Amino acid sequence: MRLSTVRERDDERALAMLIGAIDAGVDLLDTADAYALDDTDLGHNERLIARAIAGRRVEVVTKGGLVRPDGAWVPNGRAKHLATAARASRDRLGVDAIDLYLLHAIDPRTPLATSVRALAKLRDDGIARAIGLSNITPTQLEEALAITSIDAIEVELHPWKLDAVRGGLVAQCEQRGLRLLAHRPLGGPPGAKRVTRDPVIATIAERLGATPHEVVVAWLRSLSPAIVPIPGATRITTALGAVRATQLVLDEDARAALAARFLEIGAAAGRGERSGELVVILGMPGAGKSTLAEDYVARGYTRLNRDERGGTLVELAREVDRVIADGADRVVVDNTYASRSSRAPLISIASRHGMTARCIAITTPLEQAQSNAVSRMLARHGRLLEPSELGARGELAPNVQFKYRRDYDPPRLDEGFATVEEVRAPRRATGTRRGFTVELEGIVWKGRPRSPEDIELLPGAADALRRWATSIARREPSNAAAIAGTTWQPGASADAIHALAERLRVLLELEIEVLACPHPAGPPICWCRKPLPGLALQLAHARDLDLSKTLHVGRGPADRGFALRAGMPYVEISARWPTPDDPLPLPADP
């Protein structure tokens, strides 16, 4: 990849390296149309390889399904794109058919089934001899295999990332007769340096007369006949090392030492007898895991959680092993554990200690988990944090939950759990008072005014809002009803929003707050842009509102989604405001 993706690339030096590697015995090259600087440079790596393989028989694996606008990496798994991209790759490589064509990455906007069927058609049409998938989970592989036969997969695999081994993906490939191409087998440039510093690897390399990098590649090959490591060589010495690694045979002592160093979790001796249990609570961030875990702690369980202790999940698993070895017979762990591979060490530890491993999967919908995340932020900080503050203050950004949902492998008994139970956490309670919120754009005022002078009320808005405020106030006689308007004002300052609110109160003759999101368009980076529920929950936090009794009036999918996430009853204003003769919809008591 780096022969084509770095600005200081040298095509002639790269070509010499490729030819030298092939002449030395390398018989498989892995590339992609996206290995280029950007969209204007697509296929650069494929064109290099076409020059290198001229007159030589080498298997070429190439991939499609990523595009490079302005140098970014953006998935595109649509059938039409893959059909066009594969034909372009075949032509650039100068071959009759691509040896192996892979979907480069899962596109969250395209059903996996659509991409897989597109790959199958490429094979049927003779564009590719074989097809496969990159960067997938065991569950996604099963989904693909239910549609068509798959010939190979490609995933990251190196000593510090053994998810494919622990999560069963390697075993799946062995059972199905699939090749598993292991990219970044040394962990990329930083990992390659780490390999040379590791004392266990260095000792084995010295004893066997090999380099540390050759030992790692040979060890990965020894884990399964399905594994084909593909180091990302940019120098001929690296490529020749990969060839030597295929000839290096690790003895039993070397394999045992490397397994103990990287693959085995926990050094405590197993207790043997079957007693006690390890409860694994999993779910997306904000699903309600902590609340459930605290209930187990109250019943005498020892709780371990990465958010509290820091470190990696593997390091947490080692701590679980130590705690059990020290005598704990009831332990609960609560983390996201989205993948089989992340859960596998815990199941192994429980088995070795003779304990039952139980799984509780919190199936809280994404919309409710988003609301929970915002409520927790408001409880901790009293306000919605700015996007730049979220990570530094220990709070979630919206994309974290989207990623979890995309990567989630549902837990199953065949992982080794004694039971798998699904539960749904209750929605967090809000306040006690009633309120009313309304989208301002296109409902109360015309367009999106950027200054007080630009505000133009739409017909019927003022009368309807005053009627609603009066109706709600009658049902909440002890307090003035909280009325608020929501608006998106990208780039607006707090002073500008305050000025809009002051003018709106005068025009409506009504005490109304203005809740605004000032953040830009694009993928959500904040919690206050609809349909995310931040503005509603912020109002509820400040004004003690019971959102189940607080009506939201809006128009379109963003407003419907906003009300759903906040737990508010919703009224759509599709054509006009209710007239004085129309009944006003009001939320019923829950």
C-alpha positions as CSV (number, residue, x, y, z in Angstrom):
1,M,0.0,0.0,0.0
2,R,2.7,2.5,1.0
3,L,4.3,2.2,-2.4
4,S,1.4,4.3,-3.6
5,T,-0.1,6.2,-0.7
6,V,2.8,8.4,0.4
7,R,3.7,11.6,-1.3
8,E,7.4,10.8,-1.5
9,R,6.8,7.6,-3.5
10,D,9.2,6.5,-6.1
11,D,7.7,4.3,-8.9
12,E,11.0,3.0,-10.3
13,R,12.3,2.0,-6.9
14,A,8.9,0.4,-6.1
15,L,9.0,-1.5,-9.4
16,A,12.5,-2.8,-8.7
17,M,11.4,-4.0,-5.3
18,L,8.4,-5.8,-6.7
19,I,10.4,-7.6,-9.4
20,G,13.1,-8.6,-7.0
21,A,10.5,-10.0,-4.6
22,I,8.8,-12.0,-7.3
23,D,12.2,-13.3,-8.6
24,A,13.0,-14.4,-5.0
25,G,9.9,-16.5,-4.7
26,V,7.0,-14.2,-3.6
27,D,4.0,-15.6,-5.4
28,L,1.1,-13.4,-4.1
29,L,0.7,-9.7,-4.2
30,D,-2.1,-7.9,-2.4
31,T,-3.3,-4.5,-3.7
32,A,-6.4,-2.3,-4.1
33,D,-7.7,0.3,-6.5
34,A,-7.8,2.7,-3.5
35,Y,-4.0,2.4,-2.9
36,A,-3.4,5.8,-4.3
37,L,-3.1,9.4,-3.2
38,D,-6.7,10.3,-3.9
39,D,-9.6,9.8,-6.3
40,T,-7.7,11.4,-9.2
41,D,-4.9,8.8,-8.7
42,L,-7.0,5.6,-8.3
43,G,-5.3,2.4,-9.5
44,H,-1.7,3.7,-9.0
45,N,-0.7,0.5,-7.2
46,E,-2.4,-1.8,-9.6
47,R,-0.6,-0.1,-12.5
48,L,2.7,-0.6,-10.7
49,I,1.9,-4.3,-10.2
50,A,0.9,-4.7,-13.8
51,R,4.4,-3.6,-14.9
52,A,6.0,-6.0,-12.3
53,I,4.1,-9.1,-13.3
54,A,4.5,-8.8,-17.0
55,G,5.8,-12.2,-18.2
56,R,5.7,-13.6,-14.6
57,R,3.0,-15.8,-13.0
58,V,2.0,-14.3,-9.7
59,E,-1.4,-14.4,-8.0
60,V,-2.8,-10.9,-7.6
61,V,-5.4,-10.0,-5.0
62,T,-7.1,-6.7,-5.4
63,K,-9.9,-5.0,-3.7
64,G,-12.7,-2.5,-4.4
65,G,-15.3,-0.8,-2.3
66,L,-13.4,2.3,-1.0
67,V,-13.2,5.7,-2.7
68,R,-10.6,8.4,-2.0
69,P,-12.2,11.9,-2.1
70,D,-9.5,14.4,-1.2
71,G,-7.4,11.5,0.1
72,A,-10.0,10.3,2.6
73,W,-11.1,6.6,2.8
74,V,-14.8,6.3,2.2
75,P,-16.7,3.0,1.9
76,N,-18.8,2.4,-1.2
77,G,-20.2,-1.1,-1.4
78,R,-23.0,-0.4,-3.9
79,A,-23.4,-3.0,-6.6
80,K,-22.9,-0.6,-9.5
81,H,-19.7,0.8,-8.0
82,L,-18.2,-2.6,-7.4
83,A,-19.1,-3.7,-11.0
84,T,-17.4,-0.7,-12.5
85,A,-14.4,-0.8,-10.1
86,A,-13.7,-4.5,-10.7
87,R,-13.6,-4.1,-14.4
88,A,-11.3,-1.1,-14.1
89,S,-9.0,-3.1,-11.8
90,R,-8.9,-6.0,-14.3
91,D,-8.0,-3.7,-17.1
92,R,-5.3,-1.9,-15.1
93,L,-3.7,-5.2,-14.1
94,G,-3.8,-6.3,-17.7
95,V,-5.3,-9.7,-17.0
96,D,-8.2,-11.7,-18.4
97,A,-9.7,-12.1,-14.9
98,I,-8.7,-11.0,-11.4
99,D,-7.3,-13.9,-9.4
100,L,-9.1,-12.9,-6.2
101,Y,-11.3,-9.8,-5.8
102,L,-12.3,-8.6,-2.3
103,L,-14.7,-6.1,-0.9
104,H,-12.3,-3.7,0.8
105,A,-14.5,-2.6,3.6
106,I,-18.1,-3.0,4.8
107,D,-20.2,0.0,3.7
108,P,-22.6,0.9,6.6
109,R,-24.9,2.6,4.0
110,T,-25.2,-0.5,1.8
111,P,-26.6,-3.9,3.0
112,L,-23.9,-6.5,3.1
113,A,-26.1,-8.8,1.1
114,T,-26.1,-6.2,-1.8
115,S,-22.3,-6.1,-1.9
116,V,-21.9,-9.9,-1.7
117,R,-24.3,-10.5,-4.5
118,A,-22.4,-8.0,-6.6
119,L,-19.2,-9.9,-5.9
120,A,-20.9,-13.2,-6.9
121,K,-22.0,-11.7,-10.2
122,L,-18.4,-10.6,-10.9
123,R,-17.3,-14.2,-10.4
124,D,-20.2,-15.5,-12.5
125,D,-19.3,-13.1,-15.3
126,G,-15.7,-14.1,-15.3
127,I,-14.4,-10.7,-14.1
128,A,-12.9,-12.4,-11.1
129,R,-11.9,-16.1,-10.6
130,A,-12.5,-15.9,-6.8
131,I,-14.1,-13.5,-4.4
132,G,-13.9,-12.6,-0.8
133,L,-14.3,-10.0,2.0
134,S,-12.0,-7.8,4.0
135,N,-12.2,-6.5,7.5
136,I,-15.2,-8.6,8.6
137,T,-16.5,-10.4,11.7
138,P,-17.6,-14.0,12.0
139,T,-21.2,-13.0,11.9
140,Q,-20.7,-11.1,8.7
141,L,-18.9,-14.0,7.2
142,E,-21.8,-16.3,8.0
143,E,-24.2,-13.8,6.4
144,A,-22.1,-13.7,3.3
145,L,-21.8,-17.5,3.1
146,A,-25.6,-17.8,3.3
147,I,-25.8,-15.9,0.0
148,T,-22.9,-17.4,-2.0
149,S,-19.6,-19.3,-1.6
150,I,-16.7,-17.2,-0.4
151,D,-13.1,-18.1,-1.4
152,A,-11.0,-15.9,1.0
153,I,-11.1,-13.2,3.6
154,E,-8.6,-10.6,4.7
155,V,-8.3,-9.2,8.2
156,E,-5.7,-7.6,10.4
157,L,-3.7,-10.1,12.4
158,H,-0.5,-9.7,14.4
159,P,0.7,-10.6,17.9
160,W,-1.0,-7.7,19.5
161,K,-4.2,-8.1,17.6
162,L,-5.4,-11.7,17.6
163,D,-9.1,-11.1,17.4
164,A,-9.5,-13.4,14.4
165,V,-8.0,-16.3,16.4
166,R,-9.8,-15.6,19.7
167,G,-13.1,-14.8,18.0
168,G,-13.3,-18.0,15.9
169,L,-12.8,-16.4,12.5
170,V,-9.7,-18.5,11.8
171,A,-11.5,-21.7,12.9
172,Q,-14.4,-20.8,10.5
173,C,-11.9,-20.4,7.7
174,E,-10.3,-23.8,8.5
175,Q,-13.7,-25.5,8.6
176,R,-14.8,-23.9,5.3
177,G,-11.6,-24.3,3.5
178,L,-11.1,-20.5,3.1
179,R,-7.8,-18.7,3.0
180,L,-7.3,-15.9,5.6
181,L,-5.0,-13.2,4.3
182,A,-3.4,-11.6,7.4
183,H,-2.6,-7.9,6.7
184,R,-0.4,-5.9,9.0
185,P,1.2,-9.1,10.3
186,L,3.8,-7.1,12.1
187,G,1.4,-4.4,13.2
188,G,2.4,-1.8,10.7
189,P,5.5,0.4,11.0
190,P,5.0,1.0,14.8
191,G,4.4,-2.7,15.3
192,A,7.5,-3.6,13.4
193,K,9.6,-1.6,15.8
194,R,7.7,-3.2,18.7
195,V,8.5,-6.6,17.4
196,T,12.3,-6.0,17.5
197,R,12.0,-4.8,21.1
198,D,10.0,-7.8,22.4
199,P,12.4,-10.0,24.6
200,V,10.5,-13.2,23.9
201,I,10.6,-12.8,20.1
202,A,14.2,-11.6,20.2
203,T,15.4,-14.6,22.2
204,I,13.7,-17.1,19.8
205,A,15.0,-15.2,16.8
206,E,18.6,-15.4,18.1
207,R,18.3,-19.1,18.9
208,L,16.9,-19.9,15.4
209,G,19.2,-17.6,13.5
210,A,16.3,-15.6,12.1
211,T,15.1,-12.0,12.4
212,P,12.4,-11.1,14.9
213,H,10.1,-10.2,11.9
214,E,10.6,-13.6,10.3
215,V,9.8,-15.3,13.6
216,V,6.5,-13.4,13.9
217,V,5.4,-14.2,10.3
218,A,6.4,-17.9,10.8
219,W,4.4,-18.0,14.1
220,L,1.2,-16.6,12.4
221,R,1.5,-19.2,9.7
222,S,1.9,-21.9,12.3
223,L,-1.4,-21.0,14.0
224,S,-3.4,-22.3,11.1
225,P,-2.9,-23.7,7.6
226,A,-5.6,-21.1,6.6
227,I,-3.4,-18.1,7.5
228,V,-1.4,-16.4,4.8
229,P,0.5,-13.4,6.3
230,I,1.0,-10.5,3.8
231,P,3.6,-8.1,5.1
232,G,3.4,-4.6,3.6
233,A,6.8,-4.5,2.1
234,T,8.3,-1.3,0.8
235,R,11.9,-2.5,0.7
236,I,13.4,-5.6,-0.9
237,T,14.9,-6.7,2.4
238,T,11.3,-6.9,3.9
239,A,10.0,-8.9,1.0
240,L,13.0,-11.3,1.2
241,G,12.3,-11.7,4.9
242,A,8.7,-12.8,4.1
243,V,10.1,-15.4,1.7
244,R,12.5,-16.7,4.4
245,A,9.7,-16.8,6.9
246,T,7.8,-19.3,4.8
247,Q,10.8,-21.6,5.1
248,L,11.3,-21.1,8.9
249,V,10.0,-23.9,11.1
250,L,9.3,-23.0,14.7
251,D,10.0,-25.8,17.2
252,E,7.6,-26.7,20.0
253,D,9.4,-24.6,22.6
254,A,9.2,-21.5,20.3
255,R,5.5,-21.9,19.6
256,A,4.8,-22.5,23.3
257,A,6.7,-19.4,24.4
258,L,5.0,-17.2,21.8
259,A,1.5,-18.6,22.7
260,A,2.2,-17.9,26.4
261,R,3.4,-14.4,25.5
262,F,0.6,-13.3,23.2
263,L,-2.3,-15.8,22.9
264,E,-2.9,-17.1,26.4
265,I,-4.8,-14.8,28.8
266,G,-4.0,-15.2,32.5
267,A,-1.2,-17.1,34.2
268,A,-3.1,-18.3,37.3
269,A,-3.5,-22.0,37.6
270,G,-7.1,-23.2,37.1
271,R,-9.0,-24.3,40.2
272,G,-10.5,-27.4,38.5
273,E,-13.7,-27.6,40.4
274,R,-16.9,-26.2,38.9
275,S,-18.1,-23.5,41.3
276,G,-19.0,-19.9,41.0
277,E,-19.8,-17.8,38.0
278,L,-18.5,-15.0,35.8
279,V,-21.3,-12.7,34.5
280,V,-20.5,-10.8,31.3
281,I,-22.8,-7.8,30.8
282,L,-22.5,-6.4,27.3
283,G,-24.2,-3.7,25.3
284,M,-23.6,-0.5,23.4
285,P,-22.2,2.6,25.2
286,G,-25.1,4.2,27.1
287,A,-27.2,1.0,27.1
288,G,-27.4,0.8,30.9
289,K,-24.7,-1.7,31.8
290,S,-23.4,0.1,34.8
291,T,-26.9,0.2,36.5
292,L,-27.3,-3.5,36.1
293,A,-23.7,-4.2,37.2
294,E,-24.3,-2.2,40.4
295,D,-27.2,-4.5,41.2
296,Y,-24.8,-7.5,41.0
297,V,-22.3,-5.7,43.3
298,A,-25.1,-5.2,45.8
299,R,-25.5,-9.0,45.8
300,G,-21.8,-9.6,46.6
301,Y,-20.2,-9.8,43.1
302,T,-16.8,-8.4,42.4
303,R,-17.1,-5.9,39.6
304,L,-14.3,-5.1,37.0
305,N,-14.8,-2.4,34.4
306,R,-12.3,-0.9,32.0
307,D,-13.8,2.6,32.2
308,E,-12.8,2.6,35.9
309,R,-9.5,0.7,35.6
310,G,-8.2,1.9,32.2
311,G,-6.1,-0.2,29.9
312,T,-7.2,-2.7,27.3
313,L,-9.7,-5.5,27.4
314,V,-7.0,-8.0,27.3
315,E,-5.4,-6.4,30.4
316,L,-8.8,-6.4,32.1
317,A,-9.2,-10.1,31.3
318,R,-5.8,-10.8,33.0
319,E,-7.1,-8.9,36.1
320,V,-10.3,-11.0,36.0
321,D,-8.0,-14.1,36.0
322,R,-6.0,-12.8,39.0
323,V,-9.1,-11.9,41.0
324,I,-10.6,-15.3,40.5
325,A,-7.3,-17.0,41.4
326,D,-7.3,-14.9,44.6
327,G,-10.6,-16.5,45.7
328,A,-13.4,-14.5,44.1
329,D,-16.1,-16.9,43.1
330,R,-18.7,-14.4,41.8
331,V,-17.4,-11.8,39.3
332,V,-19.2,-9.4,37.0
333,V,-17.7,-7.5,34.1
334,D,-19.5,-4.8,32.2
335,N,-18.1,-3.4,29.0
336,T,-19.2,-3.2,25.4
337,Y,-17.8,-6.5,24.3
338,A,-19.1,-6.0,20.8
339,S,-17.2,-8.9,19.2
340,R,-16.8,-12.6,19.9
341,S,-13.0,-12.1,20.1
342,S,-13.4,-9.5,22.9
343,R,-15.5,-12.0,24.9
344,A,-13.4,-15.1,24.2
345,P,-10.7,-14.5,26.9
346,L,-13.3,-14.2,29.6
347,I,-15.0,-17.5,28.6
348,S,-11.6,-19.2,28.5
349,I,-10.7,-17.9,32.0
350,A,-14.0,-19.0,33.5
351,S,-13.6,-22.5,31.9
352,R,-10.1,-22.9,33.2
353,H,-11.2,-22.0,36.7
354,G,-14.2,-24.3,36.6
355,M,-16.7,-21.4,36.7
356,T,-19.9,-20.9,34.7
357,A,-19.8,-18.0,32.2
358,R,-23.2,-16.3,31.8
359,C,-23.9,-13.5,29.4
360,I,-26.4,-10.7,29.8
361,A,-26.9,-8.7,26.6
362,I,-28.5,-5.3,27.1
363,T,-30.5,-4.8,23.9
364,T,-31.4,-1.2,24.5
365,P,-32.2,0.5,21.2
366,L,-29.7,2.9,19.8
367,E,-32.2,5.8,20.2
368,Q,-32.6,5.1,23.9
369,A,-28.9,4.6,24.4
370,Q,-28.3,8.0,22.8
371,S,-30.7,9.6,25.3
372,N,-29.0,7.8,28.2
373,A,-25.6,9.1,27.1
374,V,-26.8,12.7,27.0
375,S,-28.6,12.3,30.4
376,R,-25.4,11.0,32.0
377,M,-23.4,13.9,30.5
378,L,-25.9,16.4,31.9
379,A,-25.9,14.8,35.3
380,R,-22.1,14.9,35.4
381,H,-21.4,18.3,33.9
382,G,-24.7,20.2,34.0
383,R,-24.6,21.1,30.3
384,L,-24.1,19.7,26.8
385,L,-20.4,19.5,26.2
386,E,-18.8,20.9,23.0
387,P,-17.5,18.2,20.5
388,S,-13.9,19.1,21.4
389,E,-14.6,18.4,25.1
390,L,-16.3,15.0,24.8
391,G,-13.4,12.6,24.8
392,A,-11.3,14.7,27.2
393,R,-14.1,14.8,29.7
394,G,-14.9,11.0,29.5
395,E,-18.1,11.4,27.5
396,L,-19.3,9.7,24.3
397,A,-19.3,11.2,20.9
398,P,-22.3,10.1,18.7
399,N,-20.2,8.1,16.3
400,V,-19.1,5.7,19.1
401,Q,-22.6,4.2,19.3
402,F,-22.9,4.0,15.6
403,K,-19.6,2.1,15.4
404,Y,-20.7,-0.3,18.1
405,R,-24.0,-1.1,16.2
406,R,-22.0,-1.7,13.0
407,D,-19.5,-4.0,14.6
408,Y,-21.8,-5.9,17.0
409,D,-21.6,-9.7,17.0
410,P,-24.6,-11.0,19.0
411,P,-23.5,-13.4,21.7
412,R,-24.3,-17.1,21.3
413,L,-24.1,-20.3,23.3
414,D,-21.6,-21.7,20.9
415,E,-19.0,-19.2,22.2
416,G,-19.0,-21.1,25.5
417,F,-21.6,-19.3,27.5
418,A,-23.8,-21.4,29.7
419,T,-26.7,-19.0,29.1
420,V,-27.3,-15.9,27.1
421,E,-30.0,-13.6,28.4
422,E,-31.3,-10.5,26.6
423,V,-32.6,-7.6,28.8
424,R,-33.7,-4.1,28.0
425,A,-32.8,-1.3,30.4
426,P,-35.6,1.1,31.4
427,R,-35.4,4.7,30.1
428,R,-33.8,7.1,32.6
429,A,-36.4,9.2,34.4
430,T,-36.6,13.0,33.8
431,G,-38.3,15.7,35.9
432,T,-41.9,16.4,37.1
433,R,-43.2,19.4,35.1
434,R,-44.9,19.7,31.8
435,G,-43.5,21.5,28.8
436,F,-43.8,22.2,25.1
437,T,-41.2,22.4,22.4
438,V,-41.6,23.3,18.7
439,E,-39.3,23.3,15.7
440,L,-38.9,26.9,14.6
441,E,-37.7,26.6,11.0
442,G,-40.6,26.4,8.5
443,I,-43.2,26.1,11.4
444,V,-42.9,29.3,13.5
445,W,-40.6,31.5,11.5
446,K,-39.8,31.6,7.8
447,G,-36.6,29.9,6.7
448,R,-33.6,30.2,9.0
449,P,-33.2,33.8,10.2
450,R,-29.6,34.8,11.1
451,S,-30.4,38.1,12.8
452,P,-33.5,39.4,14.7
453,E,-34.4,41.7,11.8
454,D,-34.8,38.6,9.6
455,I,-37.5,36.9,11.7
456,E,-40.8,36.6,9.8
457,L,-43.5,34.7,11.6
458,L,-45.6,32.2,9.6
459,P,-49.4,32.6,9.6
460,G,-51.1,31.1,12.6
461,A,-48.0,30.4,14.6
462,A,-48.4,33.0,17.3
463,D,-52.0,32.3,18.0
464,A,-51.5,28.5,18.1
465,L,-48.5,28.7,20.4
466,R,-50.3,31.0,22.8
467,R,-53.3,28.6,22.9
468,W,-50.9,25.7,23.6
469,A,-49.1,27.6,26.3
470,T,-52.4,28.4,28.0
471,S,-53.7,24.8,27.8
472,I,-50.5,23.4,29.3
473,A,-50.5,26.1,32.0
474,R,-54.0,25.0,33.1
475,R,-52.7,21.5,33.6
476,E,-49.6,22.8,35.4
477,P,-51.2,25.5,37.7
478,S,-48.3,25.7,40.2
479,N,-45.6,26.6,37.6
480,A,-45.4,28.5,34.4
481,A,-45.2,26.1,31.5
482,A,-41.8,25.7,29.9
483,I,-42.0,26.6,26.2
484,A,-39.0,26.3,23.9
485,G,-38.3,26.5,20.2
486,T,-35.5,24.5,18.6
487,T,-33.4,25.7,15.7
488,W,-30.2,24.8,13.8
489,Q,-27.9,27.9,13.6
490,P,-24.6,26.6,12.3
491,G,-21.8,29.0,13.3
492,A,-24.0,31.3,15.4
493,S,-22.6,32.7,18.7
494,A,-24.4,32.5,22.0
495,D,-25.1,36.3,21.7
496,A,-26.6,35.9,18.3
497,I,-28.9,33.1,19.5
498,H,-29.9,35.2,22.5
499,A,-30.8,38.1,20.2
500,L,-33.0,35.9,18.1
501,A,-34.8,34.7,21.3
502,E,-35.4,38.2,22.5
503,R,-37.0,39.3,19.2
504,L,-39.1,36.1,19.0
505,R,-40.6,36.7,22.5
506,V,-41.7,40.2,21.4
507,L,-43.3,38.9,18.2
508,L,-45.1,36.0,19.8
509,E,-46.0,37.9,23.0
510,L,-45.0,34.7,24.7
511,E,-42.2,33.7,27.1
512,I,-40.3,31.2,25.0
513,E,-36.7,29.9,25.1
514,V,-34.7,29.3,22.0
515,L,-32.6,26.1,22.0
516,A,-30.0,26.1,19.1
517,C,-27.4,23.8,17.7
518,P,-24.5,25.9,16.4
519,H,-22.5,23.1,14.9
520,P,-21.8,22.4,11.2
521,A,-23.4,20.1,8.7
522,G,-22.0,16.6,8.0
523,P,-21.7,13.5,10.2
524,P,-22.9,14.4,13.7
525,I,-20.2,15.5,16.1
526,C,-22.4,17.0,18.8
527,W,-25.5,15.9,20.7
528,C,-27.6,18.9,20.0
529,R,-28.3,18.5,16.3
530,K,-31.5,16.7,15.5
531,P,-32.5,13.9,15.5
532,L,-30.1,13.6,18.5
533,P,-32.0,14.4,21.7
534,G,-29.5,16.8,23.4
535,L,-31.7,20.0,23.2
536,A,-34.7,18.3,24.7
537,L,-32.8,16.7,27.5
538,Q,-30.9,19.9,28.2
539,L,-34.3,21.7,28.6
540,A,-35.6,18.9,30.9
541,H,-32.5,19.1,33.0
542,A,-32.7,22.9,33.4
543,R,-36.5,23.1,33.9
544,D,-37.3,19.9,35.7
545,L,-39.5,18.6,32.8
546,D,-41.1,15.2,32.5
547,L,-40.4,14.6,28.8
548,S,-43.1,12.0,28.6
549,K,-45.6,14.8,29.3
550,T,-43.8,17.4,27.2
551,L,-45.1,17.7,23.6
552,H,-42.8,18.3,20.6
553,V,-44.3,19.9,17.5
554,G,-42.3,19.5,14.3
555,R,-42.1,18.5,10.7
556,G,-40.2,15.6,9.0
557,P,-38.0,12.7,10.0
558,A,-35.5,14.8,12.1
559,D,-38.2,16.0,14.4
560,R,-39.9,12.6,14.6
561,G,-36.5,11.1,15.5
562,F,-35.8,13.8,18.0
563,A,-39.1,13.2,19.9
564,L,-38.6,9.4,19.8
565,R,-35.1,9.6,21.3
566,A,-36.2,12.1,24.0
567,G,-39.3,10.1,24.9
568,M,-41.7,12.9,24.0
569,P,-45.1,12.7,22.4
570,Y,-45.0,14.2,18.9
571,V,-47.3,16.2,16.7
572,E,-46.6,16.7,13.0
573,I,-47.5,20.1,11.5
574,S,-47.9,19.0,7.9
575,A,-49.8,21.8,6.2
576,R,-51.0,24.5,8.7
577,W,-51.3,25.4,12.3
578,P,-54.6,24.5,14.1
579,T,-57.1,27.3,13.9
580,P,-59.0,28.5,17.0
581,D,-61.8,26.1,16.0
582,D,-59.4,23.1,15.9
583,P,-58.8,21.0,19.0
584,L,-55.2,21.1,20.2
585,P,-53.4,17.8,20.6
586,L,-52.0,17.5,24.1
587,P,-49.9,14.7,25.6
588,A,-51.8,12.3,27.8
589,D,-50.5,11.4,31.2
590,P,-48.3,8.3,30.8
